[in-house]
Amino acid sequence: MATTEKSILNRMYFVAGCLFIFAIAVGVKLLNIQFVQGEHYKELAEERTLKNFKIPANRGNLYDINGNLLATSVPKYDIRFDAVTVSDKNFEENIGPLSENLSKMLGRPASYYSQKLRAARANKQRYVLIAKNLGYSEYMKMREFPMFNLGAYKGGMITEQSTVREHPLGKMGERTVGYERKDENGYFTRVGLEGAFSNYLRGTDGRRLKQKIAKGQWKPISDNNELEPRDGYDVVSTIDVNIQDIAHHSLLRQLEYFEADHGTVVVMETATGEIKAMSNLGRTKDGTYFEKRNYAVYEAHEPGSTFKLMAMVAALEDKVVDTSKVIDTENGVVRFYGRPVRDSHHGGYGKISAAKAFELSSNTAFTKMITEGYKNNPSKFVDRLYSMGLNQKIGLEIKGEGSPRIPHPQDKNWNGLSLPWMAFGYGVAITPLQTLTFYNAIANDGEMIKPRFIKEVKDRDKPIITMDKQVMNPAICSVETARKVREMMKKTVERGTASNIYTENFSMAGKTGTCQTEYWIEPGRYIASFAGYFPAENPKYSCIVVIHKPNRRKGYYGNIVAAPVFKDIARKIYTDTPVMDELESLEVVDPEVNNDFEEYYTKIQNEKLLMPDVTGMPAMDAISILENLGLEVRLNGSGVVKRQSVSAGQKLKNKQSVKLELS
């Protein structure tokens, strides 16, 4: 009996000892959590309930040379409601007026909002969506609504701001304007002007503290941000919206008519290298066209006869030929190693001068001229092309510039056909913008200027960086050579292969190009091009047009497919910006006339204005017109105006509200 009691007592001591040790362990752990790991667990708890969210900075605006918007950041606001934080008194006093105001702004019945808010109150919801994607003016009005005007805590209004990038030009010039996008892995894709100059346009993101509430939602702690975002700088590009519009639609019409695969057009200011327009259009499966890729920048291809300018400049500089040298085109066909080189004119052109060969774009004359001139030293010809920078990229800010390809006799793939084929633009590759840069240099008497896409960077109205003309090569050739080939290009339009675009109204100079592509496909496909400048005597703009794979049945030669686009652009630029002589002002100040005008102005201000018809207009144009009339404009949607709440011709009141439905 005594032994049994002793055994039980020992067991009790053992259990008590274990409990005592366990209690000590718990105490030690609590002390460790409290004093050693306390901060870590505190941060972990806060991380799960409080979190800093990024507030993206507004990107700077992208403008054209005249101040027209090409891209802008527009703030949008989502409004939510915390039904718990509002007191019973404030809720009951304001729910009716608030529902009425929401109904007027958002279009649903007041009863809808009243029921929604009461249901949220009953269910103790703290993050009820009221409206999405409000504009700034709508957001400011909503802040003044009953209950919401009491602030975030007393009124329960929760505001979340986001930024949307809008492009007023829409699809026109889309690849030129471009974008910057970030994927889920954090990698950026940068395209066009937006991508090239993103380091200026992109600002510094802000931070806002939010608290985690029910159902995994996050609610802002206050109306203030922990770190305010800093907007990006504004960038003024060299693009001229008016010239861009002309170039885009001229190219589009030609692509549609010839059912071409794709095409590009670039307009450059001759003296400065400023790109005034760049349009790149590709065909879709349903036969429509859109800004598919930046062909002008990236697509290096065989240029065909537009390369004859480079060959002629090289030959004149090396003095292996003169403009008066007579070349026999024979019967329009010459052979090299059994391979024929043909002229487009059946039977050839007979015996013609080198200058005439350029005007008529004779393949046979050029192959004979270059082969005979450089057959003993083909490296001399290629080295001359290299000295003019034709084997190097321009070094554009816009990403994706294609690499030119000018073969050299030291290359492994050089053969007996390389030199004669290069003479008329085969076996080489160059991008449209690289070709235009060379033509522009000839228009500048040999000075090669780097194409430029931006004019300046501004912080609001304060200039930060001003971009100046950048000379790549002060003299790719002598002035004498440049002026000789300029005369040839002028004659090409007046009486040569591009005589179909000649007009007495204004002068142009340039060179046609027709190049076969995809030789393995029957019937053959072609690339039609035209490069040049205008006016011919005092060049103001240079321009290149390249159209790929037009319908052969409708035409494929450069003078038929590409040159008319060049002419249309030149004609419209001449029409829109005529040459004018400046005269001294003939204005005479007449006090009596001034008084009459002031009386008339005062009178007209007091008269009733009539509502204009803005349907069909882009939203920005409509807003500008209506706000200048003193109206308050509200928008619904995006795009062009589909409907207006005030009928055209109706008399307007001062500060009257007008709602525009966009589509």
C-alpha positions as CSV (number, residue, x, y, z in Angstrom):
1,M,0.0,0.0,0.0
2,A,2.8,2.4,0.9
3,T,4.6,1.5,-2.2
4,T,1.6,2.2,-4.4
5,E,1.1,5.6,-2.7
6,K,4.8,6.4,-3.3
7,S,4.5,5.5,-6.9
8,I,1.5,7.8,-7.4
9,L,3.2,10.6,-5.6
10,N,6.3,10.3,-7.9
11,R,4.1,10.4,-10.9
12,M,2.5,13.6,-9.6
13,Y,5.9,15.2,-9.0
14,F,6.9,14.2,-12.6
15,V,3.8,15.8,-14.1
16,A,4.1,18.9,-12.0
17,G,7.8,19.2,-13.1
18,C,6.8,18.8,-16.7
19,L,4.2,21.5,-16.3
20,F,6.7,23.8,-14.6
21,I,9.2,23.3,-17.4
22,F,6.5,23.9,-20.0
23,A,5.5,27.1,-18.2
24,I,9.1,28.3,-18.1
25,A,9.4,27.6,-21.9
26,V,6.2,29.5,-22.6
27,G,7.4,32.4,-20.5
28,V,10.8,32.4,-22.3
29,K,9.0,32.4,-25.7
30,L,6.7,35.2,-24.7
31,L,9.7,37.2,-23.5
32,N,11.5,36.5,-26.7
33,I,8.5,37.6,-28.8
34,Q,8.0,40.7,-26.7
35,F,11.5,41.9,-26.5
36,V,13.5,40.2,-29.2
37,Q,11.2,39.4,-32.2
38,G,8.5,41.9,-31.2
39,E,9.3,44.4,-34.0
40,H,9.4,41.7,-36.6
41,Y,5.9,40.4,-35.7
42,K,4.6,43.9,-35.4
43,E,5.9,44.7,-38.9
44,L,4.4,41.5,-40.2
45,A,1.0,42.3,-38.7
46,E,1.1,45.8,-40.1
47,E,2.1,44.4,-43.5
48,R,-1.0,42.3,-43.5
49,T,-3.3,45.1,-42.5
50,L,-1.5,48.2,-43.8
51,K,0.2,48.5,-47.2
52,N,1.8,51.2,-49.2
53,F,0.3,51.3,-52.7
54,K,2.0,52.9,-55.7
55,I,0.4,56.0,-57.2
56,P,1.7,56.2,-60.8
57,A,3.0,59.6,-61.8
58,N,1.3,61.3,-64.7
59,R,3.5,61.0,-67.8
60,G,4.3,64.3,-69.4
61,N,2.5,65.5,-72.4
62,L,3.8,64.8,-75.9
63,Y,3.1,67.7,-78.3
64,D,3.6,68.4,-82.0
65,I,5.7,71.3,-83.2
66,N,2.7,73.6,-83.1
67,G,1.5,72.7,-79.5
68,N,-1.1,70.2,-80.5
69,L,-1.4,67.2,-78.2
70,L,-0.1,63.9,-79.5
71,A,-0.3,62.0,-76.2
72,T,-1.5,63.1,-72.7
73,S,-2.2,61.6,-69.3
74,V,-5.8,62.0,-68.2
75,P,-6.7,61.4,-64.5
76,K,-9.7,59.1,-63.9
77,Y,-11.4,58.6,-60.5
78,D,-13.3,55.7,-59.0
79,I,-15.6,56.7,-56.1
80,R,-16.5,54.2,-53.4
81,F,-18.5,54.5,-50.1
82,D,-17.7,53.5,-46.6
83,A,-21.2,52.8,-45.1
84,V,-19.8,52.2,-41.6
85,T,-17.9,55.3,-40.8
86,V,-20.8,57.7,-41.4
87,S,-22.9,58.5,-38.3
88,D,-26.6,57.7,-38.2
89,K,-27.5,61.4,-38.1
90,N,-25.4,62.3,-41.1
91,F,-26.5,59.3,-43.1
92,E,-30.3,59.9,-42.6
93,E,-30.0,63.7,-43.2
94,N,-28.0,63.3,-46.5
95,I,-29.0,60.1,-48.1
96,G,-31.9,61.6,-50.0
97,P,-30.1,64.7,-51.4
98,L,-27.1,62.5,-52.2
99,S,-29.2,60.0,-54.1
100,E,-30.8,62.9,-56.1
101,N,-27.4,64.3,-57.1
102,L,-26.0,60.9,-58.0
103,S,-29.0,60.3,-60.2
104,K,-28.5,63.6,-62.1
105,M,-24.9,62.9,-62.7
106,L,-24.8,59.2,-63.4
107,G,-28.2,58.7,-65.0
108,R,-29.9,56.0,-62.8
109,P,-33.0,56.7,-60.7
110,A,-32.5,58.3,-57.2
111,S,-34.3,55.3,-55.7
112,Y,-31.5,53.0,-57.1
113,Y,-28.8,54.8,-55.2
114,S,-30.9,55.2,-52.1
115,Q,-31.5,51.4,-51.9
116,K,-27.9,50.7,-52.7
117,L,-26.6,52.9,-49.9
118,R,-29.1,51.6,-47.4
119,A,-28.2,48.0,-48.2
120,A,-24.5,48.8,-47.8
121,R,-25.3,50.4,-44.4
122,A,-27.3,47.4,-43.3
123,N,-24.6,44.9,-44.4
124,K,-21.8,47.1,-42.9
125,Q,-20.0,47.3,-46.3
126,R,-17.0,49.6,-46.3
127,Y,-16.0,49.6,-50.0
128,V,-19.1,50.0,-52.1
129,L,-18.5,51.1,-55.7
130,I,-20.4,54.3,-56.7
131,A,-18.9,55.4,-60.0
132,K,-15.9,54.4,-62.2
133,N,-13.6,56.4,-64.5
134,L,-14.9,59.9,-63.7
135,G,-13.2,62.9,-65.2
136,Y,-11.7,65.5,-63.0
137,S,-14.6,68.0,-63.3
138,E,-17.1,65.2,-62.5
139,Y,-15.0,64.2,-59.5
140,M,-14.8,67.7,-58.2
141,K,-18.6,68.1,-58.5
142,M,-19.2,64.8,-56.7
143,R,-17.0,65.9,-53.8
144,E,-19.5,68.7,-53.2
145,F,-22.5,66.3,-53.0
146,P,-24.4,66.1,-49.6
147,M,-22.7,63.7,-47.2
148,F,-19.6,63.4,-49.5
149,N,-18.8,67.0,-48.7
150,L,-18.2,66.0,-45.1
151,G,-14.9,64.3,-46.0
152,A,-13.6,60.7,-45.9
153,Y,-14.5,59.9,-42.3
154,K,-17.7,61.8,-41.7
155,G,-19.0,61.4,-45.2
156,G,-17.6,58.0,-46.2
157,M,-16.4,59.1,-49.6
158,I,-13.4,57.0,-50.8
159,T,-11.5,58.3,-53.9
160,E,-9.1,56.3,-56.0
161,Q,-7.2,57.9,-58.8
162,S,-5.7,56.3,-61.9
163,T,-4.2,57.6,-65.0
164,V,-5.1,56.8,-68.6
165,R,-2.9,57.6,-71.6
166,E,-4.9,59.1,-74.4
167,H,-3.8,59.8,-78.0
168,P,-5.8,62.6,-79.7
169,L,-4.6,61.5,-83.1
170,G,-6.1,58.1,-82.6
171,K,-4.8,55.6,-85.1
172,M,-3.0,58.2,-87.3
173,G,0.7,58.1,-86.5
174,E,0.1,55.5,-83.8
175,R,3.5,53.8,-84.3
176,T,5.3,57.1,-84.5
177,V,3.7,58.4,-81.3
178,G,4.2,54.9,-79.8
179,Y,3.9,53.7,-76.2
180,E,5.7,52.4,-73.1
181,R,4.3,49.2,-71.6
182,K,5.4,47.0,-68.7
183,D,4.5,43.3,-68.6
184,E,3.8,41.1,-65.6
185,N,7.6,40.3,-65.3
186,G,8.6,43.9,-65.0
187,Y,10.0,44.1,-68.6
188,F,9.3,47.3,-70.6
189,T,8.4,47.5,-74.3
190,R,9.1,51.0,-75.7
191,V,7.8,52.0,-79.1
192,G,8.0,55.3,-81.0
193,L,8.4,58.7,-79.4
194,E,6.7,57.6,-76.2
195,G,9.3,54.9,-75.8
196,A,12.3,56.8,-77.1
197,F,11.8,59.7,-74.8
198,S,10.3,57.9,-71.8
199,N,13.1,59.0,-69.5
200,Y,11.8,62.6,-69.9
201,L,8.0,61.8,-70.0
202,R,8.1,59.4,-67.0
203,G,7.8,61.0,-63.6
204,T,8.3,59.7,-60.1
205,D,5.6,57.5,-58.6
206,G,3.9,58.4,-55.3
207,R,2.8,56.3,-52.4
208,R,-0.5,55.9,-50.6
209,L,-1.2,54.0,-47.4
210,K,-4.2,51.7,-47.4
211,Q,-5.7,49.4,-44.8
212,K,-7.0,45.9,-45.5
213,I,-10.7,45.4,-44.8
214,A,-13.2,42.6,-45.4
215,K,-13.0,40.3,-48.4
216,G,-9.4,41.2,-49.2
217,Q,-10.2,44.8,-50.1
218,W,-7.9,47.7,-49.3
219,K,-9.2,51.1,-48.2
220,P,-7.2,54.3,-48.1
221,I,-6.3,55.5,-44.6
222,S,-6.8,59.2,-45.5
223,D,-7.2,61.5,-48.4
224,N,-3.5,62.5,-48.3
225,N,-0.7,60.6,-49.9
226,E,2.4,59.5,-48.0
227,L,4.5,60.5,-51.1
228,E,3.1,62.7,-53.7
229,P,3.8,61.7,-57.3
230,R,5.9,64.0,-59.5
231,D,4.7,64.4,-63.0
232,G,7.0,63.8,-66.0
233,Y,8.4,66.5,-68.3
234,D,6.5,67.6,-71.4
235,V,8.2,66.7,-74.8
236,V,7.7,68.9,-77.9
237,S,8.2,66.7,-80.9
238,T,9.1,67.9,-84.4
239,I,6.0,66.3,-85.9
240,D,3.5,68.7,-87.5
241,V,0.0,67.3,-87.2
242,N,-1.1,69.0,-90.4
243,I,1.7,67.4,-92.5
244,Q,1.1,64.1,-90.6
245,D,-2.5,64.2,-91.6
246,I,-1.6,64.9,-95.3
247,A,1.0,62.2,-95.4
248,H,-1.2,59.6,-93.6
249,H,-4.2,60.0,-95.9
250,S,-2.2,60.3,-99.1
251,L,-0.4,57.0,-98.3
252,L,-3.6,55.3,-97.2
253,R,-5.5,56.2,-100.5
254,Q,-2.6,54.7,-102.6
255,L,-2.3,51.6,-100.5
256,E,-6.1,50.9,-100.7
257,Y,-6.2,51.5,-104.5
258,F,-3.2,49.3,-105.2
259,E,-4.1,46.7,-102.6
260,A,-0.5,46.8,-101.3
261,D,0.8,44.8,-98.4
262,H,2.3,47.8,-96.5
263,G,3.9,51.2,-97.0
264,T,5.6,54.1,-95.4
265,V,6.1,57.8,-95.9
266,V,8.5,60.2,-94.2
267,V,8.6,64.0,-94.5
268,M,11.8,65.8,-93.2
269,E,12.6,69.4,-93.0
270,T,15.7,69.8,-95.2
271,A,17.7,72.3,-93.3
272,T,17.2,71.0,-89.7
273,G,16.6,67.2,-90.1
274,E,13.3,67.6,-88.2
275,I,10.8,64.8,-89.0
276,K,7.5,66.5,-89.8
277,A,5.5,63.4,-90.6
278,M,6.0,59.6,-90.5
279,S,3.2,57.2,-91.4
280,N,3.5,53.4,-91.5
281,L,0.5,51.4,-92.6
282,G,0.1,47.6,-92.9
283,R,-2.7,45.6,-94.4
284,T,-5.0,43.5,-92.3
285,K,-6.8,40.3,-93.4
286,D,-10.0,42.2,-94.1
287,G,-8.2,44.6,-96.4
288,T,-8.0,47.6,-94.0
289,Y,-4.8,49.4,-93.0
290,F,-3.5,50.4,-89.6
291,E,-0.1,51.5,-88.0
292,K,1.2,47.9,-87.8
293,R,5.0,48.4,-87.6
294,N,7.5,51.3,-88.0
295,Y,8.6,50.3,-91.5
296,A,10.4,53.5,-92.0
297,V,12.8,52.9,-89.1
298,Y,13.3,49.1,-89.0
299,E,12.7,47.6,-92.4
300,A,16.0,47.3,-94.4
301,H,15.3,46.1,-97.9
302,E,16.7,46.3,-101.4
303,P,16.0,49.8,-102.6
304,G,16.2,49.3,-106.3
305,S,16.8,52.4,-108.5
306,T,16.7,55.0,-105.6
307,F,20.2,53.6,-104.9
308,K,21.4,54.9,-108.3
309,L,21.8,58.3,-106.6
310,M,24.4,56.8,-104.3
311,A,26.1,55.0,-107.2
312,M,26.2,58.2,-109.3
313,V,27.6,60.3,-106.4
314,A,30.3,57.7,-105.8
315,A,31.2,57.6,-109.5
316,L,31.3,61.4,-109.8
317,E,33.4,61.8,-106.7
318,D,35.9,59.2,-107.8
319,K,35.9,60.7,-111.3
320,V,35.4,57.4,-113.0
321,V,32.5,59.0,-115.0
322,D,31.2,62.4,-115.9
323,T,27.7,63.5,-116.6
324,S,28.4,63.8,-120.3
325,K,30.0,60.3,-120.7
326,V,28.1,58.4,-123.3
327,I,27.0,54.8,-122.5
328,D,25.6,52.3,-125.0
329,T,22.5,50.6,-123.5
330,E,22.7,48.2,-126.5
331,N,19.3,46.5,-127.0
332,G,18.2,47.0,-123.4
333,V,19.8,43.8,-122.1
334,V,23.4,43.2,-120.9
335,R,24.7,40.0,-119.4
336,F,27.1,39.4,-116.5
337,Y,28.2,35.8,-116.0
338,G,25.2,34.7,-118.0
339,R,22.7,36.7,-115.9
340,P,20.7,39.4,-117.7
341,V,20.3,43.0,-116.6
342,R,17.3,44.6,-118.3
343,D,15.9,48.1,-118.8
344,S,12.3,48.6,-118.2
345,H,12.1,50.1,-121.7
346,H,12.0,47.3,-124.3
347,G,14.8,47.7,-126.8
348,G,16.8,50.0,-124.5
349,Y,17.6,53.7,-124.9
350,G,20.5,53.5,-127.4
351,K,23.5,55.6,-126.7
352,I,22.9,58.1,-123.9
353,S,24.8,60.2,-121.4
354,A,25.3,59.3,-117.8
355,A,23.0,62.1,-116.8
356,K,20.3,60.9,-119.2
357,A,20.8,57.3,-117.8
358,F,19.9,58.7,-114.4
359,E,16.8,60.5,-115.6
360,L,15.6,57.4,-117.5
361,S,16.8,55.0,-114.7
362,S,18.6,52.8,-117.2
363,N,19.8,49.6,-115.4
364,T,22.1,48.6,-118.3
365,A,23.8,52.0,-118.4
366,F,24.4,52.0,-114.6
367,T,25.8,48.4,-114.5
368,K,28.2,49.2,-117.4
369,M,29.2,52.5,-115.9
370,I,30.0,51.1,-112.4
371,T,31.5,47.9,-113.6
372,E,33.8,49.5,-116.1
373,G,34.7,52.2,-113.7
374,Y,35.6,49.9,-110.7
375,K,36.2,46.5,-112.3
376,N,39.9,46.7,-111.4
377,N,39.3,47.9,-107.8
378,P,35.7,47.2,-106.6
379,S,36.8,48.0,-103.1
380,K,37.2,51.7,-104.1
381,F,33.5,51.8,-105.0
382,V,32.3,50.2,-101.7
383,D,34.8,52.2,-99.6
384,R,33.3,55.4,-101.2
385,L,29.8,54.3,-100.1
386,Y,31.2,53.5,-96.7
387,S,32.7,57.0,-96.4
388,M,29.3,58.4,-97.0
389,G,28.0,56.5,-94.0
390,L,25.7,54.1,-96.0
391,N,27.0,51.0,-94.1
392,Q,26.1,52.5,-90.7
393,K,22.9,53.0,-88.7
394,I,21.8,56.6,-88.1
395,G,21.7,56.1,-84.4
396,L,18.0,57.1,-83.9
397,E,16.4,57.6,-80.5
398,I,13.5,55.5,-81.7
399,K,14.2,51.8,-81.0
400,G,14.5,49.1,-83.6
401,E,16.5,50.8,-86.4
402,G,17.4,48.3,-89.1
403,S,21.0,47.6,-90.0
404,P,22.0,48.6,-93.6
405,R,23.9,46.0,-95.6
406,I,26.5,47.1,-98.2
407,P,28.6,44.1,-99.2
408,H,32.4,44.4,-99.5
409,P,34.8,42.6,-101.8
410,Q,36.5,41.1,-98.6
411,D,33.2,39.4,-97.6
412,K,32.9,35.7,-98.2
413,N,29.7,36.0,-100.2
414,W,31.2,38.6,-102.7
415,N,31.1,37.3,-106.3
416,G,31.2,38.6,-109.8
417,L,27.6,39.7,-109.8
418,S,27.9,41.8,-106.6
419,L,29.3,45.0,-108.2
420,P,27.0,45.2,-111.3
421,W,24.0,44.4,-109.2
422,M,24.8,47.0,-106.6
423,A,24.9,49.7,-109.3
424,F,21.1,49.6,-109.6
425,G,20.2,48.8,-106.0
426,Y,20.2,45.0,-105.7
427,G,22.3,43.0,-103.3
428,V,22.2,45.9,-100.8
429,A,19.7,46.7,-98.0
430,I,18.9,50.0,-96.5
431,T,15.9,51.4,-94.5
432,P,13.6,54.1,-95.9
433,L,14.8,56.7,-93.3
434,Q,18.4,55.9,-94.0
435,T,17.7,56.5,-97.7
436,L,15.9,59.7,-97.0
437,T,18.8,60.9,-94.9
438,F,21.1,60.6,-97.9
439,Y,18.8,62.3,-100.2
440,N,18.3,65.1,-97.7
441,A,22.1,65.5,-97.6
442,I,22.2,66.0,-101.4
443,A,19.5,68.7,-101.0
444,N,21.8,70.3,-98.4
445,D,24.7,70.4,-100.9
446,G,26.4,67.4,-99.2
447,E,25.8,68.2,-95.5
448,M,24.3,65.1,-93.8
449,I,22.0,65.9,-90.9
450,K,20.7,63.4,-88.4
451,P,16.9,63.0,-88.5
452,R,15.5,64.5,-85.3
453,F,12.1,63.8,-83.6
454,I,12.0,66.2,-80.7
455,K,12.4,70.0,-80.4
456,E,12.6,70.5,-76.7
457,V,11.8,69.1,-73.2
458,K,9.8,71.3,-70.9
459,D,8.8,71.4,-67.3
460,R,5.4,73.0,-67.8
461,D,6.4,76.2,-69.7
462,K,10.1,76.2,-68.6
463,P,12.5,74.7,-71.2
464,I,14.7,72.0,-69.7
465,I,16.5,70.8,-72.8
466,T,16.6,72.2,-76.3
467,M,17.6,70.0,-79.2
468,D,19.6,71.5,-82.0
469,K,20.6,70.4,-85.5
470,Q,23.1,67.5,-85.4
471,V,25.5,67.2,-88.3
472,M,26.5,63.6,-89.0
473,N,28.9,64.4,-91.9
474,P,29.6,68.0,-93.0
475,A,30.3,66.8,-96.6
476,I,29.4,63.4,-97.9
477,C,30.5,64.7,-101.3
478,S,31.6,67.9,-102.9
479,V,29.2,70.8,-103.5
480,E,29.9,70.4,-107.2
481,T,28.8,66.7,-107.2
482,A,25.7,67.5,-105.1
483,R,24.6,70.2,-107.5
484,K,25.1,67.9,-110.6
485,V,22.9,65.2,-109.2
486,R,20.4,67.7,-108.0
487,E,20.0,68.8,-111.5
488,M,19.6,65.2,-112.6
489,M,16.8,64.7,-110.0
490,K,15.1,67.8,-111.2
491,K,15.2,66.6,-114.8
492,T,13.9,63.2,-113.7
493,V,10.7,64.9,-112.7
494,E,10.5,67.2,-115.6
495,R,11.3,64.7,-118.4
496,G,12.4,61.4,-116.9
497,T,10.8,58.5,-115.3
498,A,8.8,60.7,-112.9
499,S,7.5,63.1,-115.6
500,N,4.0,61.8,-114.8
501,I,4.0,63.9,-111.6
502,Y,5.5,67.0,-113.2
503,T,3.5,70.3,-112.8
504,E,4.2,73.9,-113.6
505,N,2.7,75.0,-110.3
506,F,5.6,73.9,-108.1
507,S,8.9,72.3,-108.6
508,M,10.0,68.9,-107.3
509,A,13.2,66.7,-107.7
510,G,13.7,63.1,-107.0
511,K,14.3,59.5,-108.2
512,T,11.9,56.6,-108.8
513,G,12.7,53.1,-107.6
514,T,11.2,49.7,-108.6
515,C,12.7,46.6,-107.0
516,Q,11.6,43.0,-107.4
517,T,11.2,41.1,-104.1
518,E,10.4,37.5,-103.2
519,Y,12.0,36.3,-106.4
520,W,10.9,32.7,-105.7
521,I,7.2,33.6,-106.0
522,E,5.5,33.7,-109.4
523,P,4.4,36.1,-110.6
524,G,7.0,38.4,-109.1
525,R,6.3,41.0,-106.4
526,Y,7.7,44.5,-106.2
527,I,8.6,47.4,-104.0
528,A,7.8,50.8,-105.5
529,S,9.5,53.9,-104.1
530,F,10.2,57.6,-104.7
531,A,12.6,59.8,-102.8
532,G,13.3,63.5,-103.3
533,Y,12.7,67.0,-102.1
534,F,10.8,70.2,-102.9
535,P,11.0,72.9,-104.1
536,A,13.7,71.8,-106.4
537,E,15.6,75.1,-106.4
538,N,15.6,75.8,-102.7
539,P,14.6,72.6,-100.9
540,K,12.4,73.0,-97.9
541,Y,11.2,69.4,-97.3
542,S,12.6,66.0,-98.3
543,C,10.3,63.0,-98.6
544,I,10.4,59.3,-99.3
545,V,7.5,57.0,-100.2
546,V,7.9,53.2,-100.2
547,I,5.0,50.8,-101.0
548,H,5.5,47.1,-100.8
549,K,3.8,44.4,-103.0
550,P,1.1,46.4,-104.8
551,N,-1.3,44.5,-107.0
552,R,0.7,43.9,-110.3
553,R,-2.4,44.2,-112.4
554,K,-2.9,47.8,-111.2
555,G,0.7,48.8,-111.4
556,Y,4.0,48.3,-109.6
557,Y,6.5,50.9,-111.0
558,G,7.8,53.6,-108.6
559,N,6.5,56.4,-110.8
560,I,3.0,55.0,-110.9
561,V,2.6,53.7,-107.3
562,A,4.9,55.8,-105.1
563,A,5.6,59.1,-106.9
564,P,1.9,60.3,-106.9
565,V,1.9,60.2,-103.1
566,F,5.0,62.4,-103.0
567,K,3.3,64.8,-105.4
568,D,0.1,64.9,-103.4
569,I,2.0,65.7,-100.2
570,A,4.1,68.4,-101.9
571,R,1.0,69.9,-103.5
572,K,-0.9,70.1,-100.2
573,I,2.0,71.5,-98.2
574,Y,2.4,74.2,-100.9
575,T,-1.3,74.9,-100.7
576,D,-1.5,75.0,-96.9
577,T,1.8,77.0,-96.5
578,P,2.1,79.2,-99.5
579,V,5.2,81.4,-100.0
580,M,4.4,84.9,-98.8
581,D,6.4,88.1,-98.8
582,E,6.2,90.0,-95.6
583,L,5.1,93.6,-95.8
584,E,5.2,96.4,-93.2
585,S,2.0,96.7,-91.3
586,L,-0.5,99.0,-93.0
587,E,-2.7,99.1,-89.8
588,V,-4.0,102.6,-89.1
589,V,-5.3,103.3,-85.6
590,D,-8.7,105.1,-85.8
591,P,-10.2,106.0,-82.3
592,E,-13.7,106.3,-83.8
593,V,-13.5,102.8,-85.3
594,N,-12.2,101.4,-82.0
595,N,-15.1,102.9,-80.1
596,D,-17.6,101.5,-82.6
597,F,-16.0,98.1,-82.2
598,E,-16.1,98.2,-78.4
599,E,-19.9,99.1,-78.5
600,Y,-20.5,96.2,-80.9
601,Y,-18.5,93.8,-78.8
602,T,-20.4,94.8,-75.6
603,K,-23.7,94.4,-77.5
604,I,-22.8,91.0,-78.9
605,Q,-21.8,89.7,-75.5
606,N,-25.3,90.5,-74.2
607,E,-27.1,88.7,-77.1
608,K,-28.2,85.2,-76.8
609,L,-25.7,82.7,-78.3
610,L,-27.0,79.6,-80.2
611,M,-25.8,76.0,-79.6
612,P,-23.6,74.8,-82.4
613,D,-23.7,71.4,-83.9
614,V,-20.6,69.4,-82.7
615,T,-21.7,65.9,-83.6
616,G,-19.0,64.1,-85.5
617,M,-16.3,66.2,-84.0
618,P,-13.4,64.8,-82.0
619,A,-14.0,65.3,-78.2
620,M,-11.1,67.8,-77.8
621,D,-12.4,70.1,-80.6
622,A,-15.9,70.0,-79.3
623,I,-14.8,70.8,-75.7
624,S,-12.7,73.8,-77.0
625,I,-15.6,75.3,-78.9
626,L,-18.2,74.8,-76.2
627,E,-16.0,76.0,-73.3
628,N,-15.2,79.2,-75.3
629,L,-19.0,79.8,-75.3
630,G,-19.0,79.7,-71.5
631,L,-20.6,76.2,-71.3
632,E,-19.8,73.5,-68.8
633,V,-19.1,70.3,-70.7
634,R,-19.6,66.8,-69.4
635,L,-18.4,63.7,-71.4
636,N,-19.6,60.2,-71.5
637,G,-17.4,57.7,-73.4
638,S,-14.4,58.5,-75.7
639,G,-13.8,59.3,-79.4
640,V,-16.0,61.6,-81.5
641,V,-19.3,63.2,-80.5
642,K,-22.3,61.0,-81.2
643,R,-25.0,63.0,-79.4
644,Q,-25.3,66.4,-77.6
645,S,-27.8,67.1,-74.8
646,V,-28.6,70.6,-76.1
647,S,-29.9,70.7,-79.7
648,A,-28.1,72.7,-82.3
649,G,-29.6,76.1,-82.8
650,Q,-31.1,76.3,-79.2
651,K,-30.4,79.5,-77.3
652,L,-27.8,79.1,-74.6
653,K,-27.6,80.4,-71.1
654,N,-24.5,81.5,-69.3
655,K,-22.6,78.6,-67.7
656,Q,-25.2,76.1,-69.1
657,S,-24.3,72.5,-68.8
658,V,-24.0,70.3,-71.9
659,K,-23.5,66.5,-71.9
660,L,-21.8,64.9,-74.9
661,E,-22.2,61.3,-75.7
662,L,-19.0,59.9,-77.4
663,S,-18.3,56.8,-79.4
